[in-house]
Amino acid sequence: MNAETPRTRVIIVPASKPALPPHIKLRHDPGRGRWHVLAPERVFEPDPIAIEILKRCDGVNSVEEIASELAKDYNAPLQEILADTISMLQELSDKGVIKA
């Protein structure tokens, strides 16, 4: 990609199958009891809900399937969970942390 080619924004939809790119890792630090997203020259410390979403981002399950699992696990309304999941994944996709 040359300097003149704009990056195409990926839009996260319910059918998207998000995954972490090979250069991004979700790691648990047992000493501190925290999860981290490790990216080149960046480290993110996601909140507990984000961690549950990221653990399910395997490139196989769709956003809708992930939201459905979370809705069951947390006994929460599916549409609310789906909207929040899409919003979070879109933000991470825009930062290059998630591919879909």
N, C-alpha and C positions, 0 to 999 in steps of 0.2 A: 504494500500500500504506500503510495507516495504522499508527500505532504499536501498535495492538492485534493486528494480523494477524501471526502468526508466519511466519517465512520457512520455506518447505518445503525440506527437505534432499533434494538429488538424490543418488540412490545410483548409483554407477558400476558397471556390469555389463559382461561381455564384448561385448554388442551395442551398448553406448553409443557414440555418435559424438562424441567430444570436440572442442571448438574453443576458441580464445581469443576472448572477447567483443571487440567493436570497440574498447573503451576500454583493452584490455590489449595490449601489443606485446612481441614477442620480438625483441630487437635485438642485433646483434654490434657490439662496440666494437673496431675493428681496431687502434687505438692501444694498447690494453691486452691485446688478444687474448682477450677474455672476452665471454660472452653474458650478457644481462640481461633479466629480465622487468620491463617498465615498467608500473606500474599507478598510478592516481591516488594521489598522496601515499605511494607505496611503490615500492621497487625490490628485486627478488629476484635473487640470483646463483645460478642452478641449477648442480648438478654436471653433469659430462659426460653421464651416462646420462639425467638428467632433460632435458637439452637435446635429445638424440636422440628422446626421447618427444615433447616439446613441438613439435619441428619437424614431426612427423607428425600433430599434432592439427589437422586441417583441416575437421572437421565432415562429412567424407565417409567416411573410413576408421574402422572400428569399433576398439574397444580390442583385440579379438581379432586383427584384421588387423595392427594396430600391433605387438602382442606377437609375432605370427608373423614379421613382417619382422625384428624385433630378434633373435629366436631364431635365425633364419638368419644374420643379419649377424654375430652374436657366437658362433655355434655353441654355444648354451646350451639347456637344457631349456625347452620351450614353457610348461609349467605353472608353472614357477618365474618365468619372465619375465612371464607373464600376471598372476600373483598380485602381483608387485612393481609392475607397471604400474598395476593397479587400485588398489593401496594409495596410490601416489604421486598418481594422478589424483583419488582421493577426497579426499585431504588438500587438494589445490589447489582442488577444487570447493567444499569446505567454506569455503575462504578467499575464494571468489568469483573465482578466477583462471581457472578452466576452466568452461565450460558444456557440458552434454551433453543 
